[in-house]
Amino acid sequence: MKSWKKQLKDEFDAAVPALKDEVRNAPIVTAREDAADFRNGSVLVKRKIGIWTSCGVVAIIVVVIAFLGIFGVFTAKPVFNRYVFSLEINPAVSFVTDIDGNVKSVRALNEDADVILCDENTLSKLINAPLSEAVVVYTDCAARLGYLDLTLTQNAVRLSSSSDTDKNLLSATSDSLQSYFKRNGIYAVVIEDAVSLRELSGRIGISGAGTLSELTDKVESLSVRYGERNIGSSDEDQLKNLYETYVVGTQLFDLVQDELLDNVNDIMRNAKMLSQMGICSYNIMMHKDNPFNPFPFDYWTIKKYPNAQYGAEFAALMNEMEDLLSEYESAFGVSIESLTDLTSAADAYSPVSGIDFKDLFQTLTASDFLASAENYVGMLKNIGSDVATLEALLNAPETSEEYAEQLKTALGTMFDYRSERYFDIYETQREQITQTDYDNFINKIVEDYGSLENFWNKI
């Protein structure tokens, strides 16, 4: 019996046709240059693929790869897991979000933003919220506190991000703000701005960030509130200067100036009455019929002696003083119980004697206020305002812990004050704005100013 191998070979040979002699007798190729021989008609032609041809192909490949590298084909694209946004109304703030647009941190970029972010309820609504919701919460709080003037017919906010940011996220956030404005009848345009990393860094107030990741790290390293930065590394003198500049010269100044202007007529009346009482008190003390003459006893001391004897002229002075004190208490709810009280109240006006109060308050600067803060607070105290918190805040802290606590008090006071001050304006019912009217509003701004950016730069 044939072996299975031999049988298989026989069957294979029977199935395959026999080779021609010229094929069977062809030489075996042993060199590379023989590998490309072929027959052209009756002539055997030899084609060589030489080393130069091979090198040429390699060179072309190298050039192509180089160009692809130049155009970034092989450059790893940056992977972002966080974005940075700034929202400017006047209170400017920065949001850091994750890749999906959820707010992970928020940082104040100026003093006014601190007033908004001092409210824990508002702050809690911002963290972990979608950016499109967070910007509405923040903007609504700014409107409630009067930072966004709802009485104007043209307003603007600017929403910025880097050019690397997801454009859909920026656009959706802008749309959300526009919807808020239209829904609440507020004619405000949203300046949607995707800018270079350098420009965004400038708007946030940070330098030295070479990448979006570095900028994000720098933003998140900041304290939530603008006024708390650098206090940890300040000595007592530096802390005092920082406190006077930021807390007293900014937050308290804004509050006290508003109060002075709101109550200028009462302050003028108060100053006039104190002047009248001061003159009357002097006449009593120096009058020849003063029962304690030659000692210049004052009105309140004399009243302690009901049996003291004096003439009609002196009695008239005493009655005049009594009437002035009664009128003063009725007008301002403040009782003056001694010569010390009278002197202290009158001293509030000593640096501004003879000056028009309205003009003084309108032109008051932070440096002017710092020089006489106690006097201006004293004017408010004279007319019956509760200034206990303001008086306490005039005392500079000695430690960073005291600074942070007093800053918190100052911001909370400002928040409550502005909430009350602008309550009626904020609560006013406004008709919703249709999309057509809103588009016309934007087109009118572009027509008047040339662009939305020009409008922003001029407001």
C-alpha positions as CSV (number, residue, x, y, z in Angstrom):
1,M,0.0,0.0,0.0
2,K,1.3,3.4,-0.9
3,S,2.0,5.7,2.0
4,W,-0.5,8.6,2.4
5,K,2.2,11.1,1.5
6,K,3.1,9.5,-1.8
7,Q,-0.5,9.1,-2.7
8,L,-1.1,12.7,-2.0
9,K,1.9,13.7,-4.1
10,D,0.7,11.6,-7.1
11,E,-2.8,13.2,-6.9
12,F,-1.3,16.7,-6.8
13,D,1.0,16.0,-9.8
14,A,-2.0,14.7,-11.8
15,A,-4.0,17.9,-11.0
16,V,-1.3,20.5,-11.9
17,P,-0.3,20.9,-15.6
18,A,3.3,20.3,-16.5
19,L,5.6,23.3,-16.6
20,K,7.2,24.4,-19.9
21,D,10.9,23.6,-20.4
22,E,11.9,27.2,-20.5
23,V,10.3,27.8,-17.1
24,R,11.7,24.6,-15.7
25,N,15.2,25.4,-17.0
26,A,15.2,29.1,-15.9
27,P,18.1,30.0,-13.6
28,I,17.5,30.4,-9.9
29,V,17.7,34.1,-8.8
30,T,20.6,34.5,-6.4
31,A,21.1,38.3,-6.5
32,R,18.8,41.3,-5.9
33,E,19.5,42.8,-9.3
34,D,18.2,39.6,-11.0
35,A,14.9,39.8,-9.3
36,A,13.3,42.3,-11.7
37,D,14.1,40.5,-15.0
38,F,11.1,40.2,-17.4
39,R,10.7,39.2,-21.0
40,N,9.6,41.9,-23.5
41,G,8.6,40.0,-26.6
42,S,11.7,37.8,-27.5
43,V,14.1,40.0,-25.6
44,L,15.0,39.5,-22.0
45,V,15.0,42.8,-20.2
46,K,16.6,43.4,-16.8
47,R,15.2,46.2,-14.5
48,K,17.1,47.1,-11.4
49,I,15.7,48.7,-8.3
50,G,18.8,50.4,-7.0
51,I,19.8,51.9,-3.7
52,W,19.2,55.4,-5.0
53,T,15.6,54.7,-5.8
54,S,15.0,53.2,-2.3
55,C,16.6,56.3,-0.7
56,G,14.4,58.6,-2.7
57,V,11.3,56.9,-1.4
58,V,12.6,57.2,2.2
59,A,13.4,60.9,1.7
60,I,9.9,61.6,0.5
61,I,8.4,59.8,3.5
62,V,10.7,61.8,5.8
63,V,9.6,65.1,4.2
64,V,5.9,64.2,4.5
65,I,6.3,63.3,8.1
66,A,8.1,66.5,8.8
67,F,5.3,68.6,7.2
68,L,2.7,66.6,9.2
69,G,4.6,67.4,12.3
70,I,4.7,71.1,11.5
71,F,1.0,71.2,11.0
72,G,0.4,69.5,14.3
73,V,-0.8,66.1,13.1
74,F,1.5,64.3,15.6
75,T,1.2,67.0,18.3
76,A,-0.9,65.8,21.3
77,K,-3.9,68.0,21.7
78,P,-4.3,69.5,25.2
79,V,-6.8,67.7,27.3
80,F,-8.9,70.0,29.5
81,N,-10.8,69.0,32.6
82,R,-11.6,72.5,33.8
83,Y,-12.6,75.8,32.3
84,V,-12.4,79.4,33.5
85,F,-15.0,82.1,33.0
86,S,-15.3,85.7,34.1
87,L,-18.6,87.5,34.4
88,E,-18.4,91.3,34.7
89,I,-21.4,93.4,35.7
90,N,-19.4,95.8,38.0
91,P,-19.2,93.2,40.6
92,A,-16.8,90.9,38.6
93,V,-16.4,87.3,39.4
94,S,-14.6,84.2,38.1
95,F,-16.1,80.7,37.8
96,V,-14.1,77.5,37.4
97,T,-16.1,74.6,36.0
98,D,-15.5,71.0,35.2
99,I,-15.5,69.7,31.6
100,D,-19.3,69.4,31.8
101,G,-19.8,73.1,32.8
102,N,-20.6,72.5,36.5
103,V,-19.3,75.2,38.8
104,K,-16.5,73.9,41.1
105,S,-15.4,77.2,42.6
106,V,-16.1,80.9,42.4
107,R,-13.8,83.9,43.2
108,A,-14.5,87.6,43.6
109,L,-12.5,89.8,41.3
110,N,-13.3,93.1,43.0
111,E,-14.7,94.7,46.1
112,D,-18.3,94.8,45.0
113,A,-18.3,91.1,44.2
114,D,-17.4,90.4,47.9
115,V,-20.7,91.9,49.0
116,I,-22.5,89.3,46.8
117,L,-20.3,86.4,47.8
118,C,-20.5,87.2,51.5
119,D,-24.1,85.8,51.5
120,E,-23.8,82.1,52.2
121,N,-27.2,81.3,50.7
122,T,-26.1,82.8,47.4
123,L,-22.7,81.2,47.5
124,S,-24.2,77.7,48.1
125,K,-26.4,78.1,45.1
126,L,-23.4,78.7,42.9
127,I,-21.2,75.8,43.8
128,N,-22.0,72.5,41.8
129,A,-24.6,74.3,39.8
130,P,-24.5,74.3,36.0
131,L,-22.7,77.4,34.9
132,S,-25.8,78.5,32.9
133,E,-27.8,78.5,36.2
134,A,-25.0,80.0,38.4
135,V,-24.6,83.1,36.2
136,V,-28.3,83.8,36.6
137,V,-28.2,83.4,40.4
138,Y,-25.2,85.7,40.6
139,T,-26.7,88.3,38.2
140,D,-30.0,88.3,40.0
141,C,-28.3,88.9,43.3
142,A,-26.4,91.8,41.7
143,A,-29.7,93.2,40.5
144,R,-31.2,92.8,43.9
145,L,-28.4,94.8,45.5
146,G,-28.5,97.6,42.9
147,Y,-25.3,96.8,41.1
148,L,-27.3,96.2,37.9
149,D,-29.3,99.3,37.5
150,L,-32.8,98.1,36.6
151,T,-34.0,101.7,35.9
152,L,-31.8,102.0,32.8
153,T,-33.0,101.1,29.3
154,Q,-29.6,100.0,28.2
155,N,-27.4,97.7,30.3
156,A,-24.7,95.2,29.6
157,V,-22.7,92.3,31.1
158,R,-19.7,90.6,29.7
159,L,-19.1,86.9,29.8
160,S,-15.6,85.8,28.9
161,S,-13.7,82.5,28.5
162,S,-10.6,81.4,26.7
163,S,-10.6,80.4,23.1
164,D,-9.9,76.8,24.2
165,T,-13.2,76.6,26.0
166,D,-16.1,74.6,24.7
167,K,-17.9,77.1,22.5
168,N,-21.2,75.3,23.1
169,L,-20.9,75.8,26.8
170,L,-20.1,79.5,26.4
171,S,-23.0,80.0,24.0
172,A,-25.5,78.1,26.3
173,T,-24.5,80.2,29.3
174,S,-24.9,83.4,27.3
175,D,-28.4,82.2,26.1
176,S,-29.3,81.5,29.7
177,L,-28.5,85.1,30.8
178,Q,-30.4,86.5,27.9
179,S,-33.4,84.5,28.8
180,Y,-33.2,85.8,32.4
181,F,-33.1,89.4,31.1
182,K,-36.0,88.9,28.7
183,R,-38.1,87.0,31.3
184,N,-37.6,89.8,33.9
185,G,-38.0,92.8,31.5
186,I,-34.4,93.9,31.8
187,Y,-32.9,95.5,28.7
188,A,-29.4,94.2,29.1
189,V,-27.1,92.8,26.4
190,V,-24.7,89.9,27.0
191,I,-21.2,90.4,25.5
192,E,-20.1,86.9,24.8
193,D,-16.3,86.9,24.4
194,A,-13.9,84.0,23.7
195,V,-10.5,85.6,24.0
196,S,-6.8,84.5,24.2
197,L,-5.5,83.0,27.4
198,R,-3.4,86.2,28.0
199,E,-6.4,88.5,27.6
200,L,-8.6,86.4,29.9
201,S,-5.8,86.3,32.5
202,G,-5.7,90.1,32.3
203,R,-9.5,90.4,32.9
204,I,-9.2,88.1,35.9
205,G,-6.1,90.0,37.2
206,I,-3.7,87.1,37.1
207,S,-0.3,87.0,35.4
208,G,2.2,84.3,34.6
209,A,-0.3,81.6,33.4
210,G,1.0,79.9,30.3
211,T,-1.8,77.4,29.9
212,L,-5.4,77.2,30.7
213,S,-4.6,74.6,33.4
214,E,-2.1,77.0,35.0
215,L,-4.7,79.8,35.0
216,T,-7.3,77.5,36.6
217,D,-4.8,76.6,39.3
218,K,-4.0,80.2,40.0
219,V,-7.7,81.2,40.2
220,E,-8.6,78.3,42.5
221,S,-5.6,79.2,44.8
222,L,-7.3,82.6,45.5
223,S,-9.5,83.2,48.5
224,V,-13.2,83.4,47.7
225,R,-13.4,87.1,48.7
226,Y,-11.2,89.8,47.2
227,G,-10.7,91.5,50.5
228,E,-9.2,88.5,52.2
229,R,-6.2,88.1,49.9
230,N,-2.7,88.6,51.4
231,I,-3.9,89.1,55.0
232,G,-2.2,85.9,56.1
233,S,1.3,87.3,55.3
234,S,0.7,90.8,56.6
235,D,2.1,92.2,59.8
236,E,0.1,94.4,62.1
237,D,0.9,97.7,60.3
238,Q,0.3,96.1,56.9
239,L,-3.0,94.7,58.2
240,K,-4.1,98.1,59.5
241,N,-3.3,99.7,56.2
242,L,-5.1,97.0,54.3
243,Y,-8.1,97.3,56.6
244,E,-8.3,101.0,56.3
245,T,-8.0,100.9,52.5
246,Y,-10.4,98.0,51.8
247,V,-12.9,97.8,54.7
248,V,-13.1,101.4,55.9
249,G,-12.1,103.2,52.7
250,T,-14.2,101.0,50.4
251,Q,-17.1,99.1,52.0
252,L,-17.9,101.5,54.9
253,F,-17.2,104.6,52.7
254,D,-19.8,103.5,50.1
255,L,-22.4,102.8,52.8
256,V,-21.8,106.0,54.8
257,Q,-21.7,108.2,51.7
258,D,-25.1,106.9,50.5
259,E,-26.6,107.4,54.0
260,L,-25.2,110.9,54.2
261,L,-26.7,111.9,50.9
262,D,-30.0,110.2,51.7
263,N,-30.3,112.2,54.9
264,V,-28.6,115.5,54.0
265,N,-31.7,117.6,55.0
266,D,-31.9,116.0,58.4
267,I,-28.2,116.5,58.9
268,M,-28.4,120.2,58.0
269,R,-31.2,120.7,60.5
270,N,-29.3,118.7,63.1
271,A,-26.2,120.8,62.7
272,K,-28.3,124.0,62.9
273,M,-30.0,122.9,66.1
274,L,-26.8,121.8,67.8
275,S,-25.3,125.2,66.9
276,Q,-28.3,126.9,68.6
277,M,-28.0,124.8,71.7
278,G,-24.2,125.4,71.8
279,I,-24.8,129.2,71.8
280,C,-27.5,128.9,74.4
281,S,-25.4,126.7,76.6
282,Y,-22.5,129.2,76.4
283,N,-24.8,132.1,77.3
284,I,-26.1,130.2,80.3
285,M,-22.6,129.3,81.6
286,M,-21.3,132.8,81.2
287,H,-24.4,134.8,82.3
288,K,-23.9,137.0,85.4
289,D,-27.1,135.6,86.9
290,N,-25.8,132.0,86.8
291,P,-26.5,131.0,90.4
292,F,-23.0,129.5,90.6
293,N,-21.2,132.5,89.2
294,P,-18.2,132.9,88.9
295,F,-18.2,129.2,88.1
296,P,-19.5,128.5,84.6
297,F,-22.0,125.8,85.5
298,D,-23.9,124.4,82.6
299,Y,-27.7,123.9,82.1
300,W,-27.7,120.2,83.2
301,T,-25.8,120.9,86.4
302,I,-28.0,123.8,87.3
303,K,-31.1,121.7,86.7
304,K,-29.9,119.4,89.5
305,Y,-30.6,122.3,91.9
306,P,-34.3,123.1,91.6
307,N,-34.2,125.6,94.4
308,A,-31.5,127.7,92.7
309,Q,-32.4,131.4,92.5
310,Y,-32.0,133.4,89.3
311,G,-33.6,136.4,87.5
312,A,-36.1,136.5,84.6
313,E,-33.4,136.9,81.9
314,F,-31.5,133.9,83.0
315,A,-34.7,131.9,83.5
316,A,-35.6,132.7,79.8
317,L,-32.3,131.2,78.8
318,M,-33.0,128.1,80.8
319,N,-36.4,127.8,79.2
320,E,-35.0,128.3,75.7
321,M,-32.5,125.5,76.3
322,E,-35.2,123.2,77.5
323,D,-37.3,123.8,74.4
324,L,-34.3,123.2,72.1
325,L,-33.5,119.9,73.8
326,S,-37.2,118.8,73.6
327,E,-37.4,119.7,69.9
328,Y,-34.1,118.0,69.2
329,E,-35.2,114.7,70.8
330,S,-38.6,114.9,69.0
331,A,-36.9,115.4,65.6
332,F,-34.2,112.8,65.9
333,G,-35.1,110.5,68.7
334,V,-31.8,111.3,70.5
335,S,-31.7,112.7,74.0
336,I,-28.9,115.0,75.0
337,E,-28.3,114.5,78.7
338,S,-25.2,116.5,79.5
339,L,-22.8,119.1,78.3
340,T,-20.5,116.2,77.2
341,D,-23.3,114.8,75.0
342,L,-23.8,118.2,73.4
343,T,-20.1,118.7,72.8
344,S,-19.6,115.2,71.4
345,A,-22.6,115.7,69.0
346,A,-21.4,119.2,67.9
347,D,-17.8,117.9,67.3
348,A,-19.0,115.8,64.4
349,Y,-19.4,119.0,62.4
350,S,-16.3,120.8,63.5
351,P,-14.1,119.8,60.5
352,V,-16.8,120.9,58.0
353,S,-18.0,124.1,59.6
354,G,-19.5,126.5,57.1
355,I,-19.4,124.0,54.2
356,D,-22.5,123.1,52.1
357,F,-23.3,119.6,53.2
358,K,-24.8,118.4,50.0
359,D,-21.8,119.4,47.9
360,L,-19.5,118.0,50.6
361,F,-21.2,114.6,50.5
362,Q,-21.4,114.4,46.7
363,T,-17.7,115.1,46.3
364,L,-16.5,113.1,49.2
365,T,-13.6,110.8,48.4
366,A,-12.3,107.7,50.1
367,S,-9.2,109.6,51.4
368,D,-11.4,112.4,52.8
369,F,-13.6,109.8,54.5
370,L,-10.6,108.0,56.0
371,A,-9.3,111.3,57.5
372,S,-12.7,112.0,59.3
373,A,-14.6,108.7,59.4
374,E,-15.6,109.1,63.0
375,N,-17.1,112.5,62.2
376,Y,-19.2,111.3,59.3
377,V,-20.5,108.3,61.3
378,G,-21.2,110.8,64.1
379,M,-23.4,112.9,61.8
380,L,-25.5,109.8,61.2
381,K,-25.6,109.0,64.9
382,N,-26.8,112.5,65.6
383,I,-29.9,112.1,63.5
384,G,-30.8,108.8,65.1
385,S,-29.3,106.2,62.8
386,D,-28.1,103.0,64.4
387,V,-24.4,103.2,63.9
388,A,-23.2,100.8,66.6
389,T,-21.8,98.4,64.0
390,L,-20.1,101.2,62.0
391,E,-18.5,102.5,65.1
392,A,-17.1,99.1,66.0
393,L,-15.8,98.6,62.5
394,L,-13.8,101.8,62.7
395,N,-11.4,100.0,65.1
396,A,-8.7,98.4,63.1
397,P,-8.0,94.7,63.8
398,E,-4.7,93.5,65.1
399,T,-4.7,90.0,63.7
400,S,-5.7,88.3,60.5
401,E,-8.5,86.5,62.3
402,E,-9.9,89.8,63.6
403,Y,-9.6,91.2,60.1
404,A,-11.5,88.3,58.5
405,E,-14.2,88.6,61.2
406,Q,-14.6,92.4,60.8
407,L,-14.6,92.1,57.0
408,K,-17.4,89.6,57.2
409,T,-19.4,92.0,59.4
410,A,-18.8,94.9,57.1
411,L,-19.8,92.9,54.0
412,G,-22.9,91.6,55.7
413,T,-23.9,95.1,56.8
414,M,-23.4,96.3,53.2
415,F,-25.4,93.4,51.8
416,D,-28.4,94.1,54.2
417,Y,-28.2,97.8,53.5
418,R,-28.2,97.5,49.7
419,S,-31.0,94.8,49.9
420,E,-33.2,97.2,51.7
421,R,-32.2,100.3,49.7
422,Y,-33.0,98.7,46.3
423,F,-35.9,96.5,47.4
424,D,-38.6,98.5,45.7
425,I,-36.8,98.8,42.4
426,Y,-36.0,95.1,42.4
427,E,-39.5,94.1,43.2
428,T,-41.2,96.3,40.6
429,Q,-43.1,94.2,38.1
430,R,-41.8,94.5,34.5
431,E,-43.3,93.2,31.3
432,Q,-41.4,90.4,29.6
433,I,-39.4,91.3,26.6
434,T,-40.3,89.4,23.3
435,Q,-37.5,88.0,21.2
436,T,-38.3,90.5,18.5
437,D,-38.1,93.5,20.9
438,Y,-34.9,92.1,22.4
439,D,-33.4,91.7,18.9
440,N,-34.4,95.3,18.1
441,F,-32.8,96.5,21.3
442,I,-29.5,94.8,20.4
443,N,-29.6,96.1,16.8
444,K,-30.2,99.6,18.1
445,I,-27.1,99.4,20.3
446,V,-25.0,98.2,17.4
447,E,-26.4,101.0,15.2
448,D,-25.6,103.6,17.9
449,Y,-22.2,102.4,19.0
450,G,-20.9,100.3,16.1
451,S,-20.6,97.1,18.0
452,L,-21.6,95.6,21.3
453,E,-18.0,95.7,22.4
454,N,-17.9,99.5,21.8
455,F,-21.0,99.8,23.9
456,W,-19.4,97.8,26.7
457,N,-16.3,100.0,26.6
458,K,-18.4,103.2,26.9
459,I,-20.7,102.3,29.7
